[in-house]
Amino acid sequence: MSEENKIDEETVETVQETTEQPDAPEAKTDNVDPIEAAVQDRLQQMKQNMDRMVKERDEALKKAVEIEQAQKAAEIERLEAEGKLKEALEMKLAESNAKLKVFEEENTKLNRDNVVNNQLSNLEFRNERSRQLAQRDIVEQLVQNENGAWVHKSGSSIQDFITSYSKNEDNEFLFRVKANTGGGNSNNTAPMPSSETKSISQMTTDEILNMAAKGQLGNYSY
């Protein structure tokens, strides 16, 4: 075998050894709780499904509104073509009033939410999710009175209802636990001197009798 052929074979073997090198092991993910991972995966799937459903609902509502507007526009155009200008004008006016009503309702709801959020800002929630849960729960219990003002369905004001809501034991899980600062009804009376620091010669008769009844006289010096 020629020298040139030997060199070629050695080169081929070197290339094969290089290409056959095992892949570097992938970095291991340590300290991953399989249950936590499964929960997070499930939550992610639920979020994706909810986002998809909301998107489909919004698209369906948008199409329904577009179809309704197209039908009204066609009807108005037909009435105008037939010379029924009064009927066409009434339809336009009714459509404008409907749009104005929707705008007013949205504006009123925004004002309601602002009042609720301002009151909730004075409370200490565990997290943002807790605040959102409380906000939604409170809003669902509000109604408009005869004057158009938002109140609780019991008739109390938003401020009073939120105060009562925050003190309700059923809602304690939403709020941070306040640290015990030692206030309240704690007894601040200074403790009486302990008779254990006294000798018997320093005790009164009542103290000696009390110790004797407890069988503790043997622990004291004379």
URRA-V390866 format. One record per residue. N is the residue number from 1. PHI is phi as a letter, one per 30 degrees, with the letter a starting at -180 (NA if undefined). NEAR is the number of other ideal C-beta (glycine too) atoms within 10 Angstrom. Layout:
N/PHI/NEAR, N/PHI/NEAR
This chain:
1/NA/6, 2/d/7, 3/d/7, 4/d/7, 5/d/9, 6/d/10, 7/d/10, 8/d/11, 9/d/10, 10/d/10, 11/d/10, 12/d/10, 13/d/10, 14/d/10, 15/d/10, 16/d/9, 17/d/9, 18/d/8, 19/d/7, 20/d/7, 21/d/7, 22/d/5, 23/d/5, 24/d/6, 25/d/6, 26/d/6, 27/d/6, 28/d/6, 29/c/7, 30/d/5, 31/h/4, 32/c/8, 33/d/9, 34/d/7, 35/d/7, 36/d/9, 37/d/11, 38/d/10, 39/d/11, 40/d/11, 41/d/10, 42/d/10, 43/d/10, 44/d/10, 45/d/10, 46/d/10, 47/d/10, 48/d/10, 49/d/10, 50/d/10, 51/d/10, 52/d/10, 53/d/10, 54/d/10, 55/d/10, 56/d/10, 57/d/10, 58/d/10, 59/d/10, 60/d/10, 61/d/10, 62/d/10, 63/d/10, 64/d/10, 65/d/10, 66/d/10, 67/d/10, 68/d/11, 69/d/11, 70/d/10, 71/d/10, 72/d/15, 73/d/13, 74/d/10, 75/d/13, 76/d/18, 77/d/11, 78/d/12, 79/d/18, 80/d/15, 81/d/9, 82/d/10, 83/i/9, 84/d/14, 85/d/10, 86/d/9, 87/d/15, 88/d/18, 89/d/13, 90/d/13, 91/d/17, 92/d/15, 93/d/10, 94/d/11, 95/d/15, 96/d/10, 97/d/10, 98/d/11, 99/d/10, 100/d/10, 101/d/10, 102/d/10, 103/d/10, 104/d/11, 105/d/10, 106/d/10, 107/d/10, 108/d/14, 109/d/13, 110/d/10, 111/d/12, 112/d/17, 113/d/14, 114/d/10, 115/d/17, 116/d/21, 117/d/12, 118/d/12, 119/d/20, 120/d/17, 121/d/9, 122/d/10, 123/c/16, 124/c/12, 125/c/18, 126/d/13, 127/a/10, 128/d/8, 129/d/10, 130/d/17, 131/d/18, 132/d/12, 133/d/16, 134/d/20, 135/d/17, 136/d/10, 137/d/12, 138/d/19, 139/e/15, 140/d/8, 141/c/13, 142/c/17, 143/b/11, 144/c/11, 145/d/9, 146/d/5, 147/c/6, 148/i/8, 149/d/14, 150/d/18, 151/b/17, 152/d/18, 153/d/10, 154/d/10, 155/j/10, 156/d/13, 157/d/14, 158/d/20, 159/d/14, 160/d/14, 161/d/20, 162/d/22, 163/d/14, 164/d/13, 165/d/19, 166/d/18, 167/c/10, 168/d/9, 169/d/6, 170/d/7, 171/c/16, 172/e/10, 173/d/10, 174/d/20, 175/c/16, 176/d/11, 177/d/9, 178/d/7, 179/d/6, 180/d/8, 181/c/7, 182/i/7, 183/d/7, 184/i/6, 185/c/5, 186/d/9, 187/d/6, 188/c/7, 189/d/6, 190/d/6, 191/d/6, 192/d/6, 193/e/8, 194/d/7, 195/d/17, 196/d/9, 197/d/7, 198/c/15, 199/c/10, 200/d/13, 201/d/9, 202/c/10, 203/d/16, 204/d/10, 205/d/7, 206/d/8, 207/d/14, 208/d/15, 209/d/12, 210/d/14, 211/d/19, 212/d/11, 213/d/9, 214/d/9, 215/i/8, 216/c/12, 217/d/15, 218/d/7, 219/c/9, 220/c/17, 221/d/7, 222/c/6
